[in-house]
Amino acid sequence: MNKKEAAIVGAYTGILIGDFSDMHKYIEEKLGRPVFTHELANSGTVKKIKNASKNDFLEICQNLKD
């Protein structure tokens, strides 16, 4: 698994498996705005992150099947 894939999995599942900075950068790219660390404890923000990263997460899962 590469750094981007680890960031995607972390963003989608909420379980950090790589560097926090990589996941944080990915989240900001997906949401299109700066995200402060205290926002990561907000359930509304967590839902937005999960929705924004869902397709990337599913693509990783699909690639595992191939």
PyMOL Python script that loads the backbone (N, CA, C, O; Angstrom):
from pymol import cmd

cmd.read_pdbstr("""\
ATOM      1  N   MET A   1       0.851  -1.169   0.000  1.00  0.00           N
ATOM      2  CA  MET A   1       0.000   0.000   0.000  1.00  0.00           C
ATOM      3  C   MET A   1       0.902   1.238   0.000  1.00  0.00           C
ATOM      4  O   MET A   1       1.861   1.330   0.766  1.00  0.00           O
ATOM      5  N   ASN A   2       0.570   2.175  -0.871  1.00  0.00           N
ATOM      6  CA  ASN A   2       1.377   3.391  -0.926  1.00  0.00           C
ATOM      7  C   ASN A   2       0.797   4.454   0.025  1.00  0.00           C
ATOM      8  O   ASN A   2      -0.235   4.239   0.660  1.00  0.00           O
ATOM      9  N   LYS A   3       1.491   5.612   0.109  1.00  0.00           N
ATOM     10  CA  LYS A   3       1.086   6.665   1.046  1.00  0.00           C
ATOM     11  C   LYS A   3      -0.310   7.202   0.749  1.00  0.00           C
ATOM     12  O   LYS A   3      -1.091   7.444   1.669  1.00  0.00           O
ATOM     13  N   LYS A   4      -0.623   7.389  -0.524  1.00  0.00           N
ATOM     14  CA  LYS A   4      -1.933   7.934  -0.875  1.00  0.00           C
ATOM     15  C   LYS A   4      -3.035   6.953  -0.499  1.00  0.00           C
ATOM     16  O   LYS A   4      -4.065   7.353   0.044  1.00  0.00           O
ATOM     17  N   GLU A   5      -2.825   5.674  -0.783  1.00  0.00           N
ATOM     18  CA  GLU A   5      -3.818   4.663  -0.425  1.00  0.00           C
ATOM     19  C   GLU A   5      -4.021   4.616   1.087  1.00  0.00           C
ATOM     20  O   GLU A   5      -5.151   4.481   1.557  1.00  0.00           O
ATOM     21  N   ALA A   6      -2.936   4.727   1.847  1.00  0.00           N
ATOM     22  CA  ALA A   6      -3.045   4.742   3.308  1.00  0.00           C
ATOM     23  C   ALA A   6      -3.830   5.959   3.771  1.00  0.00           C
ATOM     24  O   ALA A   6      -4.617   5.868   4.713  1.00  0.00           O
ATOM     25  N   ALA A   7      -3.623   7.100   3.116  1.00  0.00           N
ATOM     26  CA  ALA A   7      -4.359   8.321   3.459  1.00  0.00           C
ATOM     27  C   ALA A   7      -5.844   8.149   3.165  1.00  0.00           C
ATOM     28  O   ALA A   7      -6.692   8.580   3.945  1.00  0.00           O
ATOM     29  N   ILE A   8      -6.149   7.523   2.045  1.00  0.00           N
ATOM     30  CA  ILE A   8      -7.544   7.286   1.660  1.00  0.00           C
ATOM     31  C   ILE A   8      -8.229   6.364   2.670  1.00  0.00           C
ATOM     32  O   ILE A   8      -9.330   6.656   3.136  1.00  0.00           O
ATOM     33  N   VAL A   9      -7.584   5.272   2.996  1.00  0.00           N
ATOM     34  CA  VAL A   9      -8.155   4.326   3.956  1.00  0.00           C
ATOM     35  C   VAL A   9      -8.355   5.005   5.307  1.00  0.00           C
ATOM     36  O   VAL A   9      -9.387   4.822   5.951  1.00  0.00           O
ATOM     37  N   GLY A  10      -7.377   5.780   5.730  1.00  0.00           N
ATOM     38  CA  GLY A  10      -7.495   6.495   6.999  1.00  0.00           C
ATOM     39  C   GLY A  10      -8.638   7.488   6.998  1.00  0.00           C
ATOM     40  O   GLY A  10      -9.391   7.579   7.968  1.00  0.00           O
ATOM     41  N   ALA A  11      -8.770   8.231   5.910  1.00  0.00           N
ATOM     42  CA  ALA A  11      -9.845   9.223   5.820  1.00  0.00           C
ATOM     43  C   ALA A  11     -11.209   8.544   5.816  1.00  0.00           C
ATOM     44  O   ALA A  11     -12.136   9.016   6.475  1.00  0.00           O
ATOM     45  N   TYR A  12     -11.341   7.461   5.093  1.00  0.00           N
ATOM     46  CA  TYR A  12     -12.641   6.787   4.976  1.00  0.00           C
ATOM     47  C   TYR A  12     -13.031   6.047   6.257  1.00  0.00           C
ATOM     48  O   TYR A  12     -14.180   6.112   6.693  1.00  0.00           O
ATOM     49  N   THR A  13     -12.075   5.351   6.850  1.00  0.00           N
ATOM     50  CA  THR A  13     -12.394   4.523   8.019  1.00  0.00           C
ATOM     51  C   THR A  13     -12.242   5.248   9.349  1.00  0.00           C
ATOM     52  O   THR A  13     -12.838   4.850  10.350  1.00  0.00           O
ATOM     53  N   GLY A  14     -11.447   6.308   9.358  1.00  0.00           N
ATOM     54  CA  GLY A  14     -11.159   6.994  10.613  1.00  0.00           C
ATOM     55  C   GLY A  14     -10.061   6.329  11.410  1.00  0.00           C
ATOM     56  O   GLY A  14      -9.790   6.715  12.547  1.00  0.00           O
ATOM     57  N   ILE A  15      -9.421   5.323  10.816  1.00  0.00           N
ATOM     58  CA  ILE A  15      -8.321   4.623  11.480  1.00  0.00           C
ATOM     59  C   ILE A  15      -7.030   4.992  10.766  1.00  0.00           C
ATOM     60  O   ILE A  15      -6.854   4.667   9.592  1.00  0.00           O
ATOM     61  N   LEU A  16      -6.138   5.662  11.461  1.00  0.00           N
ATOM     62  CA  LEU A  16      -4.884   6.108  10.875  1.00  0.00           C
ATOM     63  C   LEU A  16      -3.956   4.924  10.666  1.00  0.00           C
ATOM     64  O   LEU A  16      -3.613   4.219  11.615  1.00  0.00           O
ATOM     65  N   ILE A  17      -3.547   4.706   9.409  1.00  0.00           N
ATOM     66  CA  ILE A  17      -2.628   3.604   9.133  1.00  0.00           C
ATOM     67  C   ILE A  17      -1.336   4.093   8.482  1.00  0.00           C
ATOM     68  O   ILE A  17      -0.440   3.294   8.206  1.00  0.00           O
ATOM     69  N   GLY A  18      -1.236   5.374   8.240  1.00  0.00           N
ATOM     70  CA  GLY A  18      -0.030   5.969   7.661  1.00  0.00           C
ATOM     71  C   GLY A  18       0.323   7.223   8.427  1.00  0.00           C
ATOM     72  O   GLY A  18       0.001   7.357   9.607  1.00  0.00           O
ATOM     73  N   ASP A  19       0.985   8.136   7.751  1.00  0.00           N
ATOM     74  CA  ASP A  19       1.339   9.411   8.374  1.00  0.00           C
ATOM     75  C   ASP A  19       0.113  10.319   8.451  1.00  0.00           C
ATOM     76  O   ASP A  19      -0.642  10.447   7.487  1.00  0.00           O
ATOM     77  N   PHE A  20      -0.067  10.937   9.597  1.00  0.00           N
ATOM     78  CA  PHE A  20      -1.193  11.852   9.774  1.00  0.00           C
ATOM     79  C   PHE A  20      -1.131  12.978   8.744  1.00  0.00           C
ATOM     80  O   PHE A  20      -2.159  13.367   8.190  1.00  0.00           O
ATOM     81  N   SER A  21       0.054  13.497   8.488  1.00  0.00           N
ATOM     82  CA  SER A  21       0.180  14.626   7.557  1.00  0.00           C
ATOM     83  C   SER A  21      -0.290  14.252   6.154  1.00  0.00           C
ATOM     84  O   SER A  21      -0.880  15.085   5.465  1.00  0.00           O
ATOM     85  N   ASP A  22      -0.046  13.032   5.721  1.00  0.00           N
ATOM     86  CA  ASP A  22      -0.522  12.583   4.407  1.00  0.00           C
ATOM     87  C   ASP A  22      -2.045  12.515   4.370  1.00  0.00           C
ATOM     88  O   ASP A  22      -2.667  12.941   3.397  1.00  0.00           O
ATOM     89  N   MET A  23      -2.642  11.979   5.432  1.00  0.00           N
ATOM     90  CA  MET A  23      -4.093  11.883   5.493  1.00  0.00           C
ATOM     91  C   MET A  23      -4.711  13.280   5.566  1.00  0.00           C
ATOM     92  O   MET A  23      -5.713  13.552   4.903  1.00  0.00           O
ATOM     93  N   HIS A  24      -4.131  14.140   6.348  1.00  0.00           N
ATOM     94  CA  HIS A  24      -4.639  15.501   6.504  1.00  0.00           C
ATOM     95  C   HIS A  24      -4.607  16.241   5.170  1.00  0.00           C
ATOM     96  O   HIS A  24      -5.568  16.922   4.812  1.00  0.00           O
ATOM     97  N   LYS A  25      -3.518  16.109   4.443  1.00  0.00           N
ATOM     98  CA  LYS A  25      -3.402  16.746   3.124  1.00  0.00           C
ATOM     99  C   LYS A  25      -4.471  16.199   2.179  1.00  0.00           C
ATOM    100  O   LYS A  25      -5.110  16.966   1.459  1.00  0.00           O
ATOM    101  N   TYR A  26      -4.669  14.893   2.177  1.00  0.00           N
ATOM    102  CA  TYR A  26      -5.689  14.262   1.330  1.00  0.00           C
ATOM    103  C   TYR A  26      -7.079  14.800   1.687  1.00  0.00           C
ATOM    104  O   TYR A  26      -7.857  15.134   0.793  1.00  0.00           O
ATOM    105  N   ILE A  27      -7.394  14.884   2.966  1.00  0.00           N
ATOM    106  CA  ILE A  27      -8.700  15.381   3.410  1.00  0.00           C
ATOM    107  C   ILE A  27      -8.914  16.806   2.919  1.00  0.00           C
ATOM    108  O   ILE A  27      -9.990  17.138   2.419  1.00  0.00           O
ATOM    109  N   GLU A  28      -7.909  17.639   3.057  1.00  0.00           N
ATOM    110  CA  GLU A  28      -8.039  19.023   2.606  1.00  0.00           C
ATOM    111  C   GLU A  28      -8.246  19.096   1.097  1.00  0.00           C
ATOM    112  O   GLU A  28      -9.018  19.926   0.615  1.00  0.00           O
ATOM    113  N   GLU A  29      -7.569  18.241   0.360  1.00  0.00           N
ATOM    114  CA  GLU A  29      -7.760  18.206  -1.096  1.00  0.00           C
ATOM    115  C   GLU A  29      -9.191  17.784  -1.440  1.00  0.00           C
ATOM    116  O   GLU A  29      -9.818  18.385  -2.312  1.00  0.00           O
ATOM    117  N   LYS A  30      -9.704  16.771  -0.771  1.00  0.00           N
ATOM    118  CA  LYS A  30     -11.045  16.264  -1.061  1.00  0.00           C
ATOM    119  C   LYS A  30     -12.133  17.265  -0.664  1.00  0.00           C
ATOM    120  O   LYS A  30     -13.131  17.407  -1.371  1.00  0.00           O
ATOM    121  N   LEU A  31     -11.948  17.951   0.448  1.00  0.00           N
ATOM    122  CA  LEU A  31     -12.959  18.903   0.897  1.00  0.00           C
ATOM    123  C   LEU A  31     -12.780  20.274   0.235  1.00  0.00           C
ATOM    124  O   LEU A  31     -13.689  21.103   0.249  1.00  0.00           O
ATOM    125  N   GLY A  32     -11.606  20.497  -0.339  1.00  0.00           N
ATOM    126  CA  GLY A  32     -11.357  21.743  -1.047  1.00  0.00           C
ATOM    127  C   GLY A  32     -11.195  22.954  -0.149  1.00  0.00           C
ATOM    128  O   GLY A  32     -11.474  24.085  -0.546  1.00  0.00           O
ATOM    129  N   ARG A  33     -10.739  22.698   1.068  1.00  0.00           N
ATOM    130  CA  ARG A  33     -10.543  23.799   2.018  1.00  0.00           C
ATOM    131  C   ARG A  33      -9.606  23.342   3.124  1.00  0.00           C
ATOM    132  O   ARG A  33      -9.397  22.144   3.318  1.00  0.00           O
ATOM    133  N   PRO A  34      -9.040  24.312   3.852  1.00  0.00           N
ATOM    134  CA  PRO A  34      -8.239  23.919   5.022  1.00  0.00           C
ATOM    135  C   PRO A  34      -9.121  23.226   6.060  1.00  0.00           C
ATOM    136  O   PRO A  34     -10.267  23.622   6.272  1.00  0.00           O
ATOM    137  N   VAL A  35      -8.592  22.213   6.691  1.00  0.00           N
ATOM    138  CA  VAL A  35      -9.320  21.494   7.736  1.00  0.00           C
ATOM    139  C   VAL A  35      -8.456  21.529   8.990  1.00  0.00           C
ATOM    140  O   VAL A  35      -7.326  21.040   8.989  1.00  0.00           O
ATOM    141  N   PHE A  36      -8.989  22.106  10.047  1.00  0.00           N
ATOM    142  CA  PHE A  36      -8.262  22.187  11.309  1.00  0.00           C
ATOM    143  C   PHE A  36      -8.421  20.869  12.063  1.00  0.00           C
ATOM    144  O   PHE A  36      -9.459  20.212  11.972  1.00  0.00           O
ATOM    145  N   THR A  37      -7.393  20.495  12.799  1.00  0.00           N
ATOM    146  CA  THR A  37      -7.403  19.186  13.458  1.00  0.00           C
ATOM    147  C   THR A  37      -8.589  19.024  14.404  1.00  0.00           C
ATOM    148  O   THR A  37      -9.104  17.915  14.545  1.00  0.00           O
ATOM    149  N   HIS A  38      -9.035  20.092  15.052  1.00  0.00           N
ATOM    150  CA  HIS A  38     -10.175  19.952  15.971  1.00  0.00           C
ATOM    151  C   HIS A  38     -11.462  19.596  15.217  1.00  0.00           C
ATOM    152  O   HIS A  38     -12.400  19.073  15.817  1.00  0.00           O
ATOM    153  N   GLU A  39     -11.516  19.874  13.909  1.00  0.00           N
ATOM    154  CA  GLU A  39     -12.697  19.528  13.116  1.00  0.00           C
ATOM    155  C   GLU A  39     -12.823  18.017  12.921  1.00  0.00           C
ATOM    156  O   GLU A  39     -13.911  17.514  12.638  1.00  0.00           O
ATOM    157  N   LEU A  40     -11.726  17.305  13.070  1.00  0.00           N
ATOM    158  CA  LEU A  40     -11.740  15.860  12.849  1.00  0.00           C
ATOM    159  C   LEU A  40     -12.503  15.121  13.942  1.00  0.00           C
ATOM    160  O   LEU A  40     -12.767  13.925  13.819  1.00  0.00           O
ATOM    161  N   ALA A  41     -12.858  15.831  15.009  1.00  0.00           N
ATOM    162  CA  ALA A  41     -13.666  15.242  16.081  1.00  0.00           C
ATOM    163  C   ALA A  41     -15.146  15.566  15.914  1.00  0.00           C
ATOM    164  O   ALA A  41     -15.971  15.114  16.707  1.00  0.00           O
ATOM    165  N   ASN A  42     -15.485  16.336  14.900  1.00  0.00           N
ATOM    166  CA  ASN A  42     -16.865  16.752  14.656  1.00  0.00           C
ATOM    167  C   ASN A  42     -17.551  15.729  13.758  1.00  0.00           C
ATOM    168  O   ASN A  42     -17.065  15.435  12.666  1.00  0.00           O
ATOM    169  N   SER A  43     -18.662  15.194  14.205  1.00  0.00           N
ATOM    170  CA  SER A  43     -19.330  14.125  13.447  1.00  0.00           C
ATOM    171  C   SER A  43     -19.784  14.586  12.062  1.00  0.00           C
ATOM    172  O   SER A  43     -19.776  13.794  11.119  1.00  0.00           O
ATOM    173  N   GLY A  44     -20.172  15.833  11.927  1.00  0.00           N
ATOM    174  CA  GLY A  44     -20.568  16.345  10.616  1.00  0.00           C
ATOM    175  C   GLY A  44     -19.400  16.383   9.647  1.00  0.00           C
ATOM    176  O   GLY A  44     -19.543  16.037   8.475  1.00  0.00           O
ATOM    177  N   THR A  45     -18.245  16.804  10.141  1.00  0.00           N
ATOM    178  CA  THR A  45     -17.045  16.826   9.302  1.00  0.00           C
ATOM    179  C   THR A  45     -16.618  15.416   8.949  1.00  0.00           C
ATOM    180  O   THR A  45     -16.218  15.149   7.815  1.00  0.00           O
ATOM    181  N   VAL A  46     -16.699  14.515   9.910  1.00  0.00           N
ATOM    182  CA  VAL A  46     -16.325  13.116   9.664  1.00  0.00           C
ATOM    183  C   VAL A  46     -17.198  12.521   8.560  1.00  0.00           C
ATOM    184  O   VAL A  46     -16.697  11.793   7.703  1.00  0.00           O
ATOM    185  N   LYS A  47     -18.482  12.818   8.571  1.00  0.00           N
ATOM    186  CA  LYS A  47     -19.391  12.326   7.523  1.00  0.00           C
ATOM    187  C   LYS A  47     -19.014  12.901   6.161  1.00  0.00           C
ATOM    188  O   LYS A  47     -19.038  12.191   5.156  1.00  0.00           O
ATOM    189  N   LYS A  48     -18.668  14.183   6.131  1.00  0.00           N
ATOM    190  CA  LYS A  48     -18.254  14.811   4.872  1.00  0.00           C
ATOM    191  C   LYS A  48     -16.979  14.171   4.336  1.00  0.00           C
ATOM    192  O   LYS A  48     -16.856  13.938   3.134  1.00  0.00           O
ATOM    193  N   ILE A  49     -16.034  13.889   5.222  1.00  0.00           N
ATOM    194  CA  ILE A  49     -14.774  13.258   4.819  1.00  0.00           C
ATOM    195  C   ILE A  49     -15.053  11.864   4.273  1.00  0.00           C
ATOM    196  O   ILE A  49     -14.522  11.484   3.229  1.00  0.00           O
ATOM    197  N   LYS A  50     -15.879  11.110   4.971  1.00  0.00           N
ATOM    198  CA  LYS A  50     -16.203   9.753   4.533  1.00  0.00           C
ATOM    199  C   LYS A  50     -16.891   9.766   3.171  1.00  0.00           C
ATOM    200  O   LYS A  50     -16.552   8.968   2.298  1.00  0.00           O
ATOM    201  N   ASN A  51     -17.843  10.657   2.989  1.00  0.00           N
ATOM    202  CA  ASN A  51     -18.525  10.763   1.696  1.00  0.00           C
ATOM    203  C   ASN A  51     -17.570  11.182   0.582  1.00  0.00           C
ATOM    204  O   ASN A  51     -17.637  10.658  -0.530  1.00  0.00           O
ATOM    205  N   ALA A  52     -16.684  12.123   0.882  1.00  0.00           N
ATOM    206  CA  ALA A  52     -15.755  12.620  -0.128  1.00  0.00           C
ATOM    207  C   ALA A  52     -14.713  11.575  -0.525  1.00  0.00           C
ATOM    208  O   ALA A  52     -14.223  11.590  -1.655  1.00  0.00           O
ATOM    209  N   SER A  53     -14.374  10.679   0.382  1.00  0.00           N
ATOM    210  CA  SER A  53     -13.325   9.690   0.107  1.00  0.00           C
ATOM    211  C   SER A  53     -13.875   8.320  -0.298  1.00  0.00           C
ATOM    212  O   SER A  53     -13.101   7.412  -0.601  1.00  0.00           O
ATOM    213  N   LYS A  54     -15.185   8.163  -0.307  1.00  0.00           N
ATOM    214  CA  LYS A  54     -15.804   6.856  -0.558  1.00  0.00           C
ATOM    215  C   LYS A  54     -15.392   6.248  -1.900  1.00  0.00           C
ATOM    216  O   LYS A  54     -15.009   5.080  -1.950  1.00  0.00           O
ATOM    217  N   ASN A  55     -15.463   7.006  -2.967  1.00  0.00           N
ATOM    218  CA  ASN A  55     -15.130   6.453  -4.284  1.00  0.00           C
ATOM    219  C   ASN A  55     -13.674   6.022  -4.374  1.00  0.00           C
ATOM    220  O   ASN A  55     -13.363   4.988  -4.965  1.00  0.00           O
ATOM    221  N   ASP A  56     -12.782   6.815  -3.787  1.00  0.00           N
ATOM    222  CA  ASP A  56     -11.366   6.440  -3.791  1.00  0.00           C
ATOM    223  C   ASP A  56     -11.151   5.166  -2.982  1.00  0.00           C
ATOM    224  O   ASP A  56     -10.370   4.302  -3.380  1.00  0.00           O
ATOM    225  N   PHE A  57     -11.842   5.047  -1.847  1.00  0.00           N
ATOM    226  CA  PHE A  57     -11.742   3.852  -1.015  1.00  0.00           C
ATOM    227  C   PHE A  57     -12.250   2.626  -1.768  1.00  0.00           C
ATOM    228  O   PHE A  57     -11.608   1.576  -1.760  1.00  0.00           O
ATOM    229  N   LEU A  58     -13.393   2.761  -2.412  1.00  0.00           N
ATOM    230  CA  LEU A  58     -13.961   1.638  -3.161  1.00  0.00           C
ATOM    231  C   LEU A  58     -13.064   1.235  -4.335  1.00  0.00           C
ATOM    232  O   LEU A  58     -12.997   0.058  -4.690  1.00  0.00           O
ATOM    233  N   GLU A  59     -12.387   2.194  -4.926  1.00  0.00           N
ATOM    234  CA  GLU A  59     -11.457   1.885  -6.021  1.00  0.00           C
ATOM    235  C   GLU A  59     -10.298   1.030  -5.507  1.00  0.00           C
ATOM    236  O   GLU A  59      -9.867   0.094  -6.180  1.00  0.00           O
ATOM    237  N   ILE A  60      -9.799   1.353  -4.319  1.00  0.00           N
ATOM    238  CA  ILE A  60      -8.735   0.536  -3.715  1.00  0.00           C
ATOM    239  C   ILE A  60      -9.263  -0.872  -3.491  1.00  0.00           C
ATOM    240  O   ILE A  60      -8.583  -1.847  -3.808  1.00  0.00           O
ATOM    241  N   CYS A  61     -10.465  -0.986  -2.949  1.00  0.00           N
ATOM    242  CA  CYS A  61     -11.062  -2.300  -2.701  1.00  0.00           C
ATOM    243  C   CYS A  61     -11.229  -3.092  -3.996  1.00  0.00           C
ATOM    244  O   CYS A  61     -10.958  -4.293  -4.031  1.00  0.00           O
ATOM    245  N   GLN A  62     -11.668  -2.431  -5.047  1.00  0.00           N
ATOM    246  CA  GLN A  62     -11.847  -3.085  -6.333  1.00  0.00           C
ATOM    247  C   GLN A  62     -10.510  -3.583  -6.881  1.00  0.00           C
ATOM    248  O   GLN A  62     -10.434  -4.674  -7.446  1.00  0.00           O
ATOM    249  N   ASN A  63      -9.462  -2.784  -6.714  1.00  0.00           N
ATOM    250  CA  ASN A  63      -8.143  -3.168  -7.197  1.00  0.00           C
ATOM    251  C   ASN A  63      -7.605  -4.397  -6.459  1.00  0.00           C
ATOM    252  O   ASN A  63      -6.807  -5.154  -7.012  1.00  0.00           O
ATOM    253  N   LEU A  64      -8.039  -4.593  -5.222  1.00  0.00           N
ATOM    254  CA  LEU A  64      -7.614  -5.776  -4.474  1.00  0.00           C
ATOM    255  C   LEU A  64      -8.221  -7.044  -5.081  1.00  0.00           C
ATOM    256  O   LEU A  64      -7.622  -8.117  -5.022  1.00  0.00           O
ATOM    257  N   LYS A  65      -9.406  -6.908  -5.661  1.00  0.00           N
ATOM    258  CA  LYS A  65     -10.082  -8.057  -6.259  1.00  0.00           C
ATOM    259  C   LYS A  65      -9.441  -8.460  -7.591  1.00  0.00           C
ATOM    260  O   LYS A  65      -9.468  -9.630  -7.974  1.00  0.00           O
ATOM    261  N   ASP A  66      -8.864  -7.476  -8.290  1.00  0.00           N
ATOM    262  CA  ASP A  66      -8.280  -7.749  -9.617  1.00  0.00           C
ATOM    263  C   ASP A  66      -6.986  -8.506  -9.553  1.00  0.00           C
ATOM    264  O   ASP A  66      -6.391  -8.800 -10.590  1.00  0.00           O
TER     265      ASP A  66
END
""", "prot")
cmd.dss("prot")
cmd.show_as("cartoon", "prot")
cmd.util.cbc("prot")
cmd.orient("prot")
